[in-house]
C-alpha cells in the first residue's frame, strides 16, 4: 500500500484497525474511518469515474468535496463524493461511468 506513515508535522500514522471493502469486485484493505479516496489511492487505484461525453478518466481533484471528479457508486448509490466519505466494513464500491444511474431506476441523478 502507498501511504505516508512518517510525517514531520503530523507524526507517525497510529491507525491500526482495518476493514475490508470491495472495489470493482476485488477485496482491498482500508483503515476504518479513512476517506474512500485515500483507501483507493493507497491501494493503487486512481481512476474513480469516466466522464459522460468523452469517457475520460477522473480521480481525486479538489479533495474537499466541492468538485465531482471523485464520485463513484457506493453500495448502489451513484455520485458519492469519495474524498469526503469514510470507509465502512463491507462497502461495495464501483467505478462510475457517466452521470450515474440509480439501480432499478431509469432516472439519472
Jmol script that loads the backbone (N, CA, C; Angstrom):
load data "model"
ATOM      1  N   UNK A   1       0.838  -1.178   0.000  1.00  0.00           N
ATOM      2  CA  UNK A   1       0.000   0.000   0.000  1.00  0.00           C
ATOM      3  C   UNK A   1       0.885   1.244   0.000  1.00  0.00           C
ATOM      4  N   UNK A   2       0.422   2.267  -0.671  1.00  0.00           N
ATOM      5  CA  UNK A   2       1.136   3.538  -0.741  1.00  0.00           C
ATOM      6  C   UNK A   2       0.521   4.508   0.272  1.00  0.00           C
ATOM      7  N   UNK A   3       1.253   4.774   1.343  1.00  0.00           N
ATOM      8  CA  UNK A   3       0.760   5.698   2.367  1.00  0.00           C
ATOM      9  C   UNK A   3       1.925   6.465   2.957  1.00  0.00           C
ATOM     10  N   UNK A   4       1.623   7.640   3.472  1.00  0.00           N
ATOM     11  CA  UNK A   4       2.615   8.383   4.246  1.00  0.00           C
ATOM     12  C   UNK A   4       2.483   7.893   5.682  1.00  0.00           C
ATOM     13  N   UNK A   5       3.499   7.228   6.173  1.00  0.00           N
ATOM     14  CA  UNK A   5       3.438   6.694   7.537  1.00  0.00           C
ATOM     15  C   UNK A   5       4.300   7.483   8.513  1.00  0.00           C
ATOM     16  N   UNK A   6       5.246   8.267   7.993  1.00  0.00           N
ATOM     17  CA  UNK A   6       6.074   9.141   8.831  1.00  0.00           C
ATOM     18  C   UNK A   6       5.959  10.556   8.290  1.00  0.00           C
ATOM     19  N   UNK A   7       5.476  11.467   9.116  1.00  0.00           N
ATOM     20  CA  UNK A   7       5.278  12.842   8.690  1.00  0.00           C
ATOM     21  C   UNK A   7       5.929  13.765   9.716  1.00  0.00           C
ATOM     22  N   UNK A   8       6.704  14.746   9.270  1.00  0.00           N
ATOM     23  CA  UNK A   8       7.425  15.600  10.220  1.00  0.00           C
ATOM     24  C   UNK A   8       6.538  16.480  11.095  1.00  0.00           C
ATOM     25  N   UNK A   9       5.327  16.771  10.653  1.00  0.00           N
ATOM     26  CA  UNK A   9       4.426  17.613  11.442  1.00  0.00           C
ATOM     27  C   UNK A   9       3.317  16.782  12.088  1.00  0.00           C
ATOM     28  N   UNK A  10       2.711  15.897  11.320  1.00  0.00           N
ATOM     29  CA  UNK A  10       1.591  15.104  11.821  1.00  0.00           C
ATOM     30  C   UNK A  10       2.029  13.883  12.634  1.00  0.00           C
ATOM     31  N   UNK A  11       3.322  13.614  12.648  1.00  0.00           N
ATOM     32  CA  UNK A  11       3.911  12.474  13.358  1.00  0.00           C
ATOM     33  C   UNK A  11       3.611  11.166  12.616  1.00  0.00           C
ATOM     34  N   UNK A  12       3.862  10.055  13.280  1.00  0.00           N
ATOM     35  CA  UNK A  12       3.683   8.753  12.647  1.00  0.00           C
ATOM     36  C   UNK A  12       2.214   8.351  12.637  1.00  0.00           C
ATOM     37  N   UNK A  13       1.853   7.598  11.611  1.00  0.00           N
ATOM     38  CA  UNK A  13       0.490   7.094  11.484  1.00  0.00           C
ATOM     39  C   UNK A  13       0.247   6.063  12.583  1.00  0.00           C
ATOM     40  N   UNK A  14      -0.768   6.280  13.389  1.00  0.00           N
ATOM     41  CA  UNK A  14      -1.073   5.408  14.529  1.00  0.00           C
ATOM     42  C   UNK A  14      -2.278   4.490  14.282  1.00  0.00           C
ATOM     43  N   UNK A  15      -2.873   4.570  13.117  1.00  0.00           N
ATOM     44  CA  UNK A  15      -4.080   3.774  12.862  1.00  0.00           C
ATOM     45  C   UNK A  15      -3.744   2.290  12.809  1.00  0.00           C
ATOM     46  N   UNK A  16      -4.606   1.485  13.367  1.00  0.00           N
ATOM     47  CA  UNK A  16      -4.367   0.044  13.364  1.00  0.00           C
ATOM     48  C   UNK A  16      -5.583  -0.764  12.923  1.00  0.00           C
ATOM     49  N   UNK A  17      -6.785  -0.256  13.121  1.00  0.00           N
ATOM     50  CA  UNK A  17      -7.988  -1.025  12.784  1.00  0.00           C
ATOM     51  C   UNK A  17      -8.242  -0.964  11.291  1.00  0.00           C
ATOM     52  N   UNK A  18      -8.252  -2.134  10.672  1.00  0.00           N
ATOM     53  CA  UNK A  18      -8.504  -2.199   9.235  1.00  0.00           C
ATOM     54  C   UNK A  18      -9.847  -2.862   8.967  1.00  0.00           C
ATOM     55  N   UNK A  19     -10.382  -2.566   7.801  1.00  0.00           N
ATOM     56  CA  UNK A  19     -11.637  -3.157   7.334  1.00  0.00           C
ATOM     57  C   UNK A  19     -11.432  -3.634   5.907  1.00  0.00           C
ATOM     58  N   UNK A  20     -12.331  -4.470   5.435  1.00  0.00           N
ATOM     59  CA  UNK A  20     -12.311  -4.943   4.055  1.00  0.00           C
ATOM     60  C   UNK A  20     -13.424  -4.252   3.288  1.00  0.00           C
ATOM     61  N   UNK A  21     -13.085  -3.743   2.101  1.00  0.00           N
ATOM     62  CA  UNK A  21     -14.081  -3.174   1.203  1.00  0.00           C
ATOM     63  C   UNK A  21     -13.888  -3.825  -0.165  1.00  0.00           C
ATOM     64  N   UNK A  22     -14.919  -3.793  -0.983  1.00  0.00           N
ATOM     65  CA  UNK A  22     -14.849  -4.379  -2.318  1.00  0.00           C
ATOM     66  C   UNK A  22     -14.905  -3.264  -3.351  1.00  0.00           C
ATOM     67  N   UNK A  23     -13.914  -3.242  -4.233  1.00  0.00           N
ATOM     68  CA  UNK A  23     -13.833  -2.222  -5.276  1.00  0.00           C
ATOM     69  C   UNK A  23     -13.798  -2.931  -6.623  1.00  0.00           C
ATOM     70  N   UNK A  24     -14.836  -2.710  -7.424  1.00  0.00           N
ATOM     71  CA  UNK A  24     -14.948  -3.343  -8.745  1.00  0.00           C
ATOM     72  C   UNK A  24     -14.717  -4.850  -8.663  1.00  0.00           C
ATOM     73  N   UNK A  25     -15.285  -5.458  -7.631  1.00  0.00           N
ATOM     74  CA  UNK A  25     -15.222  -6.908  -7.472  1.00  0.00           C
ATOM     75  C   UNK A  25     -14.005  -7.439  -6.733  1.00  0.00           C
ATOM     76  N   UNK A  26     -13.028  -6.592  -6.443  1.00  0.00           N
ATOM     77  CA  UNK A  26     -11.819  -7.027  -5.740  1.00  0.00           C
ATOM     78  C   UNK A  26     -11.845  -6.532  -4.296  1.00  0.00           C
ATOM     79  N   UNK A  27     -11.513  -7.402  -3.368  1.00  0.00           N
ATOM     80  CA  UNK A  27     -11.477  -7.013  -1.964  1.00  0.00           C
ATOM     81  C   UNK A  27     -10.146  -6.340  -1.648  1.00  0.00           C
ATOM     82  N   UNK A  28     -10.212  -5.180  -0.969  1.00  0.00           N
ATOM     83  CA  UNK A  28      -8.999  -4.480  -0.552  1.00  0.00           C
ATOM     84  C   UNK A  28      -9.112  -4.127   0.922  1.00  0.00           C
ATOM     85  N   UNK A  29      -7.988  -3.765   1.503  1.00  0.00           N
ATOM     86  CA  UNK A  29      -7.945  -3.390   2.912  1.00  0.00           C
ATOM     87  C   UNK A  29      -7.842  -1.878   3.034  1.00  0.00           C
ATOM     88  N   UNK A  30      -8.545  -1.336   4.030  1.00  0.00           N
ATOM     89  CA  UNK A  30      -8.526   0.105   4.293  1.00  0.00           C
ATOM     90  C   UNK A  30      -8.515   0.318   5.796  1.00  0.00           C
ATOM     91  N   UNK A  31      -8.126   1.519   6.205  1.00  0.00           N
ATOM     92  CA  UNK A  31      -8.216   1.866   7.621  1.00  0.00           C
ATOM     93  C   UNK A  31      -9.628   2.319   7.940  1.00  0.00           C
ATOM     94  N   UNK A  32     -10.177   1.834   9.055  1.00  0.00           N
ATOM     95  CA  UNK A  32     -11.508   2.229   9.495  1.00  0.00           C
ATOM     96  C   UNK A  32     -11.583   3.745   9.585  1.00  0.00           C
ATOM     97  N   UNK A  33     -12.576   4.356   8.927  1.00  0.00           N
ATOM     98  CA  UNK A  33     -12.816   5.790   9.019  1.00  0.00           C
ATOM     99  C   UNK A  33     -12.058   6.657   8.042  1.00  0.00           C
ATOM    100  N   UNK A  34     -11.067   6.102   7.326  1.00  0.00           N
ATOM    101  CA  UNK A  34     -10.378   6.954   6.355  1.00  0.00           C
ATOM    102  C   UNK A  34     -11.295   7.195   5.161  1.00  0.00           C
ATOM    103  N   UNK A  35     -11.030   8.219   4.414  1.00  0.00           N
ATOM    104  CA  UNK A  35     -11.863   8.523   3.263  1.00  0.00           C
ATOM    105  C   UNK A  35     -11.671   7.455   2.185  1.00  0.00           C
ATOM    106  N   UNK A  36     -12.736   7.156   1.459  1.00  0.00           N
ATOM    107  CA  UNK A  36     -12.676   6.143   0.403  1.00  0.00           C
ATOM    108  C   UNK A  36     -11.557   6.465  -0.576  1.00  0.00           C
ATOM    109  N   UNK A  37     -11.451   7.719  -1.002  1.00  0.00           N
ATOM    110  CA  UNK A  37     -10.429   8.101  -1.982  1.00  0.00           C
ATOM    111  C   UNK A  37      -9.028   7.775  -1.469  1.00  0.00           C
ATOM    112  N   UNK A  38      -8.753   8.029  -0.199  1.00  0.00           N
ATOM    113  CA  UNK A  38      -7.437   7.735   0.375  1.00  0.00           C
ATOM    114  C   UNK A  38      -7.158   6.240   0.346  1.00  0.00           C
ATOM    115  N   UNK A  39      -8.166   5.439   0.670  1.00  0.00           N
ATOM    116  CA  UNK A  39      -8.002   3.982   0.648  1.00  0.00           C
ATOM    117  C   UNK A  39      -7.721   3.484  -0.764  1.00  0.00           C
ATOM    118  N   UNK A  40      -8.424   4.054  -1.737  1.00  0.00           N
ATOM    119  CA  UNK A  40      -8.231   3.623  -3.124  1.00  0.00           C
ATOM    120  C   UNK A  40      -6.833   3.987  -3.609  1.00  0.00           C
ATOM    121  N   UNK A  41      -6.413   5.211  -3.358  1.00  0.00           N
ATOM    122  CA  UNK A  41      -5.090   5.647  -3.796  1.00  0.00           C
ATOM    123  C   UNK A  41      -4.005   4.802  -3.122  1.00  0.00           C
ATOM    124  N   UNK A  42      -4.179   4.506  -1.837  1.00  0.00           N
ATOM    125  CA  UNK A  42      -3.204   3.680  -1.117  1.00  0.00           C
ATOM    126  C   UNK A  42      -3.096   2.278  -1.708  1.00  0.00           C
ATOM    127  N   UNK A  43      -4.162   1.841  -2.357  1.00  0.00           N
ATOM    128  CA  UNK A  43      -4.173   0.512  -2.975  1.00  0.00           C
ATOM    129  C   UNK A  43      -3.919   0.566  -4.478  1.00  0.00           C
ATOM    130  N   UNK A  44      -3.416   1.699  -4.971  1.00  0.00           N
ATOM    131  CA  UNK A  44      -3.032   1.809  -6.374  1.00  0.00           C
ATOM    132  C   UNK A  44      -4.165   2.084  -7.341  1.00  0.00           C
ATOM    133  N   UNK A  45      -5.329   2.480  -6.831  1.00  0.00           N
ATOM    134  CA  UNK A  45      -6.480   2.786  -7.689  1.00  0.00           C
ATOM    135  C   UNK A  45      -6.600   4.294  -7.786  1.00  0.00           C
ATOM    136  N   UNK A  46      -6.440   4.838  -8.990  1.00  0.00           N
ATOM    137  CA  UNK A  46      -6.519   6.295  -9.128  1.00  0.00           C
ATOM    138  C   UNK A  46      -7.546   6.767 -10.145  1.00  0.00           C
ATOM    139  N   UNK A  47      -8.275   5.868 -10.774  1.00  0.00           N
ATOM    140  CA  UNK A  47      -9.377   6.245 -11.666  1.00  0.00           C
ATOM    141  C   UNK A  47     -10.663   5.871 -10.955  1.00  0.00           C
ATOM    142  N   UNK A  48     -11.495   6.895 -10.685  1.00  0.00           N
ATOM    143  CA  UNK A  48     -12.729   6.686  -9.929  1.00  0.00           C
ATOM    144  C   UNK A  48     -13.969   6.708 -10.812  1.00  0.00           C
ATOM    145  N   UNK A  49     -13.905   7.480 -11.877  1.00  0.00           N
ATOM    146  CA  UNK A  49     -15.066   7.573 -12.776  1.00  0.00           C
ATOM    147  C   UNK A  49     -14.595   7.912 -14.181  1.00  0.00           C
ATOM    148  N   UNK A  50     -15.530   7.795 -15.137  1.00  0.00           N
ATOM    149  CA  UNK A  50     -15.288   8.200 -16.526  1.00  0.00           C
ATOM    150  C   UNK A  50     -16.367   9.200 -16.906  1.00  0.00           C
ATOM    151  N   UNK A  51     -15.979  10.274 -17.607  1.00  0.00           N
ATOM    152  CA  UNK A  51     -16.927  11.327 -17.970  1.00  0.00           C
ATOM    153  C   UNK A  51     -17.962  10.812 -18.961  1.00  0.00           C
ATOM    154  N   UNK A  52     -19.107  11.471 -18.965  1.00  0.00           N
ATOM    155  CA  UNK A  52     -20.213  11.037 -19.822  1.00  0.00           C
ATOM    156  C   UNK A  52     -19.928  11.256 -21.302  1.00  0.00           C
ATOM    157  N   UNK A  53     -19.485  12.425 -21.672  1.00  0.00           N
ATOM    158  CA  UNK A  53     -19.350  12.770 -23.087  1.00  0.00           C
ATOM    159  C   UNK A  53     -18.133  12.116 -23.744  1.00  0.00           C
ATOM    160  N   UNK A  54     -16.961  12.288 -23.169  1.00  0.00           N
ATOM    161  CA  UNK A  54     -15.734  11.813 -23.818  1.00  0.00           C
ATOM    162  C   UNK A  54     -15.129  10.574 -23.170  1.00  0.00           C
ATOM    163  N   UNK A  55     -15.773  10.069 -22.134  1.00  0.00           N
ATOM    164  CA  UNK A  55     -15.321   8.850 -21.439  1.00  0.00           C
ATOM    165  C   UNK A  55     -13.885   8.983 -20.934  1.00  0.00           C
ATOM    166  N   UNK A  56     -13.545  10.170 -20.430  1.00  0.00           N
ATOM    167  CA  UNK A  56     -12.209  10.445 -19.903  1.00  0.00           C
ATOM    168  C   UNK A  56     -12.128  10.011 -18.441  1.00  0.00           C
ATOM    169  N   UNK A  57     -10.999   9.433 -18.027  1.00  0.00           N
ATOM    170  CA  UNK A  57     -10.860   9.008 -16.631  1.00  0.00           C
ATOM    171  C   UNK A  57     -10.700  10.207 -15.700  1.00  0.00           C
ATOM    172  N   UNK A  58     -11.257  10.080 -14.506  1.00  0.00           N
ATOM    173  CA  UNK A  58     -11.131  11.108 -13.479  1.00  0.00           C
ATOM    174  C   UNK A  58     -10.802  10.435 -12.155  1.00  0.00           C
ATOM    175  N   UNK A  59     -10.083  11.174 -11.324  1.00  0.00           N
ATOM    176  CA  UNK A  59      -9.727  10.702  -9.988  1.00  0.00           C
ATOM    177  C   UNK A  59      -9.954  11.829  -9.009  1.00  0.00           C
ATOM    178  N   UNK A  60      -9.150  11.862  -7.982  1.00  0.00           N
ATOM    179  CA  UNK A  60      -9.300  12.925  -6.988  1.00  0.00           C
ATOM    180  C   UNK A  60      -8.760  14.229  -7.563  1.00  0.00           C
ATOM    181  N   UNK A  61      -9.457  15.330  -7.297  1.00  0.00           N
ATOM    182  CA  UNK A  61      -9.024  16.635  -7.789  1.00  0.00           C
ATOM    183  C   UNK A  61      -8.939  17.622  -6.623  1.00  0.00           C
ATOM    184  N   UNK A  62     -10.082  18.032  -6.090  1.00  0.00           N
ATOM    185  CA  UNK A  62     -10.028  19.046  -5.028  1.00  0.00           C
ATOM    186  C   UNK A  62      -9.777  18.432  -3.655  1.00  0.00           C
ATOM    187  N   UNK A  63     -10.278  17.244  -3.419  1.00  0.00           N
ATOM    188  CA  UNK A  63     -10.057  16.567  -2.151  1.00  0.00           C
ATOM    189  C   UNK A  63     -10.857  17.102  -0.978  1.00  0.00           C
ATOM    190  N   UNK A  64     -11.796  18.026  -1.229  1.00  0.00           N
ATOM    191  CA  UNK A  64     -12.596  18.597  -0.137  1.00  0.00           C
ATOM    192  C   UNK A  64     -14.104  18.539  -0.410  1.00  0.00           C
ATOM    193  N   UNK A  65     -14.524  17.762  -1.408  1.00  0.00           N
ATOM    194  CA  UNK A  65     -15.942  17.568  -1.665  1.00  0.00           C
ATOM    195  C   UNK A  65     -16.634  18.634  -2.484  1.00  0.00           C
ATOM    196  N   UNK A  66     -15.888  19.545  -3.096  1.00  0.00           N
ATOM    197  CA  UNK A  66     -16.504  20.628  -3.873  1.00  0.00           C
ATOM    198  C   UNK A  66     -16.731  20.260  -5.339  1.00  0.00           C
ATOM    199  N   UNK A  67     -15.813  19.508  -5.925  1.00  0.00           N
ATOM    200  CA  UNK A  67     -15.979  19.121  -7.329  1.00  0.00           C
ATOM    201  C   UNK A  67     -16.623  17.723  -7.377  1.00  0.00           C
ATOM    202  N   UNK A  68     -16.761  17.168  -8.540  1.00  0.00           N
ATOM    203  CA  UNK A  68     -17.351  15.828  -8.641  1.00  0.00           C
ATOM    204  C   UNK A  68     -16.420  14.834  -9.334  1.00  0.00           C
ATOM    205  N   UNK A  69     -15.143  15.153  -9.396  1.00  0.00           N
ATOM    206  CA  UNK A  69     -14.234  14.251 -10.091  1.00  0.00           C
ATOM    207  C   UNK A  69     -14.079  12.902  -9.391  1.00  0.00           C
ATOM    208  N   UNK A  70     -14.275  12.837  -8.086  1.00  0.00           N
ATOM    209  CA  UNK A  70     -14.039  11.589  -7.352  1.00  0.00           C
ATOM    210  C   UNK A  70     -15.299  10.762  -7.127  1.00  0.00           C
ATOM    211  N   UNK A  71     -16.423  11.128  -7.754  1.00  0.00           N
ATOM    212  CA  UNK A  71     -17.662  10.395  -7.470  1.00  0.00           C
ATOM    213  C   UNK A  71     -17.596   8.956  -7.981  1.00  0.00           C
ATOM    214  N   UNK A  72     -18.188   8.078  -7.189  1.00  0.00           N
ATOM    215  CA  UNK A  72     -18.264   6.657  -7.531  1.00  0.00           C
ATOM    216  C   UNK A  72     -19.611   6.124  -7.068  1.00  0.00           C
ATOM    217  N   UNK A  73     -19.887   4.884  -7.417  1.00  0.00           N
ATOM    218  CA  UNK A  73     -21.091   4.208  -6.950  1.00  0.00           C
ATOM    219  C   UNK A  73     -20.709   3.470  -5.670  1.00  0.00           C
ATOM    220  N   UNK A  74     -21.350   3.824  -4.562  1.00  0.00           N
ATOM    221  CA  UNK A  74     -21.043   3.230  -3.265  1.00  0.00           C
ATOM    222  C   UNK A  74     -22.305   2.568  -2.724  1.00  0.00           C
ATOM    223  N   UNK A  75     -22.237   1.266  -2.526  1.00  0.00           N
ATOM    224  CA  UNK A  75     -23.384   0.483  -2.049  1.00  0.00           C
ATOM    225  C   UNK A  75     -24.624   0.730  -2.907  1.00  0.00           C
ATOM    226  N   UNK A  76     -24.409   0.828  -4.224  1.00  0.00           N
ATOM    227  CA  UNK A  76     -25.505   1.002  -5.171  1.00  0.00           C
ATOM    228  C   UNK A  76     -25.963   2.436  -5.360  1.00  0.00           C
ATOM    229  N   UNK A  77     -25.376   3.377  -4.645  1.00  0.00           N
ATOM    230  CA  UNK A  77     -25.765   4.789  -4.741  1.00  0.00           C
ATOM    231  C   UNK A  77     -24.734   5.531  -5.584  1.00  0.00           C
ATOM    232  N   UNK A  78     -25.158   6.108  -6.720  1.00  0.00           N
ATOM    233  CA  UNK A  78     -24.214   6.832  -7.573  1.00  0.00           C
ATOM    234  C   UNK A  78     -23.890   8.218  -7.022  1.00  0.00           C
ATOM    235  N   UNK A  79     -22.841   8.811  -7.563  1.00  0.00           N
ATOM    236  CA  UNK A  79     -22.456  10.192  -7.282  1.00  0.00           C
ATOM    237  C   UNK A  79     -22.036  10.450  -5.840  1.00  0.00           C
ATOM    238  N   UNK A  80     -21.440   9.447  -5.205  1.00  0.00           N
ATOM    239  CA  UNK A  80     -20.933   9.617  -3.846  1.00  0.00           C
ATOM    240  C   UNK A  80     -19.535  10.219  -3.944  1.00  0.00           C
ATOM    241  N   UNK A  81     -19.325  11.343  -3.277  1.00  0.00           N
ATOM    242  CA  UNK A  81     -18.009  12.008  -3.265  1.00  0.00           C
ATOM    243  C   UNK A  81     -17.080  11.221  -2.343  1.00  0.00           C
ATOM    244  N   UNK A  82     -16.160  10.499  -2.940  1.00  0.00           N
ATOM    245  CA  UNK A  82     -15.311   9.587  -2.172  1.00  0.00           C
ATOM    246  C   UNK A  82     -14.244  10.288  -1.351  1.00  0.00           C
ATOM    247  N   UNK A  83     -13.956  11.546  -1.653  1.00  0.00           N
ATOM    248  CA  UNK A  83     -12.926  12.267  -0.892  1.00  0.00           C
ATOM    249  C   UNK A  83     -13.427  12.694   0.481  1.00  0.00           C
ATOM    250  N   UNK A  84     -14.733  12.686   0.709  1.00  0.00           N
ATOM    251  CA  UNK A  84     -15.292  13.094   1.996  1.00  0.00           C
ATOM    252  C   UNK A  84     -16.205  12.027   2.608  1.00  0.00           C
ATOM    253  N   UNK A  85     -16.153  10.810   2.074  1.00  0.00           N
ATOM    254  CA  UNK A  85     -16.974   9.716   2.584  1.00  0.00           C
ATOM    255  C   UNK A  85     -16.070   8.659   3.206  1.00  0.00           C
ATOM    256  N   UNK A  86     -16.228   8.403   4.516  1.00  0.00           N
ATOM    257  CA  UNK A  86     -15.359   7.418   5.174  1.00  0.00           C
ATOM    258  C   UNK A  86     -15.730   5.983   4.804  1.00  0.00           C
ATOM    259  N   UNK A  87     -14.710   5.131   4.797  1.00  0.00           N
ATOM    260  CA  UNK A  87     -14.949   3.718   4.522  1.00  0.00           C
ATOM    261  C   UNK A  87     -15.618   3.058   5.720  1.00  0.00           C
ATOM    262  N   UNK A  88     -16.373   2.030   5.426  1.00  0.00           N
ATOM    263  CA  UNK A  88     -17.011   1.204   6.442  1.00  0.00           C
ATOM    264  C   UNK A  88     -16.830  -0.240   6.025  1.00  0.00           C
ATOM    265  N   UNK A  89     -16.771  -1.109   6.989  1.00  0.00           N
ATOM    266  CA  UNK A  89     -16.621  -2.539   6.732  1.00  0.00           C
ATOM    267  C   UNK A  89     -17.667  -3.013   5.733  1.00  0.00           C
ATOM    268  N   UNK A  90     -17.226  -3.737   4.695  1.00  0.00           N
ATOM    269  CA  UNK A  90     -18.130  -4.359   3.738  1.00  0.00           C
ATOM    270  C   UNK A  90     -18.649  -3.472   2.626  1.00  0.00           C
ATOM    271  N   UNK A  91     -18.199  -2.228   2.542  1.00  0.00           N
ATOM    272  CA  UNK A  91     -18.660  -1.341   1.465  1.00  0.00           C
ATOM    273  C   UNK A  91     -18.384  -1.967   0.106  1.00  0.00           C
ATOM    274  N   UNK A  92     -19.293  -1.729  -0.830  1.00  0.00           N
ATOM    275  CA  UNK A  92     -19.112  -2.161  -2.212  1.00  0.00           C
ATOM    276  C   UNK A  92     -19.036  -0.903  -3.063  1.00  0.00           C
ATOM    277  N   UNK A  93     -17.887  -0.727  -3.721  1.00  0.00           N
ATOM    278  CA  UNK A  93     -17.606   0.496  -4.468  1.00  0.00           C
ATOM    279  C   UNK A  93     -17.348   0.136  -5.917  1.00  0.00           C
ATOM    280  N   UNK A  94     -17.938   0.918  -6.835  1.00  0.00           N
ATOM    281  CA  UNK A  94     -17.769   0.650  -8.259  1.00  0.00           C
ATOM    282  C   UNK A  94     -17.391   1.926  -8.998  1.00  0.00           C
ATOM    283  N   UNK A  95     -16.576   1.772 -10.035  1.00  0.00           N
ATOM    284  CA  UNK A  95     -16.250   2.887 -10.913  1.00  0.00           C
ATOM    285  C   UNK A  95     -17.539   3.379 -11.556  1.00  0.00           C
ATOM    286  N   UNK A  96     -17.711   4.683 -11.623  1.00  0.00           N
ATOM    287  CA  UNK A  96     -18.912   5.264 -12.213  1.00  0.00           C
ATOM    288  C   UNK A  96     -18.631   5.674 -13.648  1.00  0.00           C
ATOM    289  N   UNK A  97     -19.559   5.355 -14.532  1.00  0.00           N
ATOM    290  CA  UNK A  97     -19.476   5.749 -15.940  1.00  0.00           C
ATOM    291  C   UNK A  97     -20.601   6.735 -16.212  1.00  0.00           C
ATOM    292  N   UNK A  98     -20.229   7.945 -16.596  1.00  0.00           N
ATOM    293  CA  UNK A  98     -21.239   8.964 -16.875  1.00  0.00           C
ATOM    294  C   UNK A  98     -21.770   9.600 -15.611  1.00  0.00           C
ATOM    295  N   UNK A  99     -23.033  10.023 -15.669  1.00  0.00           N
ATOM    296  CA  UNK A  99     -23.620  10.792 -14.570  1.00  0.00           C
ATOM    297  C   UNK A  99     -24.188   9.947 -13.448  1.00  0.00           C
ATOM    298  N   UNK A 100     -24.240   8.665 -13.618  1.00  0.00           N
ATOM    299  CA  UNK A 100     -24.736   7.791 -12.558  1.00  0.00           C
ATOM    300  C   UNK A 100     -26.192   7.423 -12.745  1.00  0.00           C
ATOM    301  N   UNK A 101     -26.504   6.198 -12.474  1.00  0.00           N
ATOM    302  CA  UNK A 101     -27.853   5.679 -12.618  1.00  0.00           C
ATOM    303  C   UNK A 101     -28.194   4.904 -11.357  1.00  0.00           C
ATOM    304  N   UNK A 102     -29.312   5.260 -10.732  1.00  0.00           N
ATOM    305  CA  UNK A 102     -29.756   4.517  -9.557  1.00  0.00           C
ATOM    306  C   UNK A 102     -30.169   3.134 -10.008  1.00  0.00           C
ATOM    307  N   UNK A 103     -29.688   2.100  -9.354  1.00  0.00           N
ATOM    308  CA  UNK A 103     -30.053   0.732  -9.718  1.00  0.00           C
ATOM    309  C   UNK A 103     -31.558   0.554  -9.586  1.00  0.00           C
ATOM    310  N   UNK A 104     -32.136  -0.039 -10.615  1.00  0.00           N
ATOM    311  CA  UNK A 104     -33.573  -0.257 -10.611  1.00  0.00           C
ATOM    312  C   UNK A 104     -34.373   0.955 -11.046  1.00  0.00           C
ATOM    313  N   UNK A 105     -33.709   1.981 -11.538  1.00  0.00           N
ATOM    314  CA  UNK A 105     -34.410   3.200 -11.945  1.00  0.00           C
ATOM    315  C   UNK A 105     -33.904   3.649 -13.290  1.00  0.00           C
ATOM    316  N   UNK A 106     -34.761   4.223 -14.083  1.00  0.00           N
ATOM    317  CA  UNK A 106     -34.375   4.759 -15.387  1.00  0.00           C
ATOM    318  C   UNK A 106     -33.991   6.223 -15.293  1.00  0.00           C
ATOM    319  N   UNK A 107     -34.115   6.810 -14.092  1.00  0.00           N
ATOM    320  CA  UNK A 107     -33.845   8.227 -13.921  1.00  0.00           C
ATOM    321  C   UNK A 107     -32.400   8.470 -13.557  1.00  0.00           C
ATOM    322  N   UNK A 108     -31.788   9.452 -14.211  1.00  0.00           N
ATOM    323  CA  UNK A 108     -30.429   9.838 -13.889  1.00  0.00           C
ATOM    324  C   UNK A 108     -30.460  10.862 -12.773  1.00  0.00           C
ATOM    325  N   UNK A 109     -29.422  10.859 -11.983  1.00  0.00           N
ATOM    326  CA  UNK A 109     -29.313  11.834 -10.897  1.00  0.00           C
ATOM    327  C   UNK A 109     -28.211  12.812 -11.188  1.00  0.00           C
TER     328      UNK A 109
END
end "model"
wireframe off; spacefill off
backbone 0.3
color backbone group
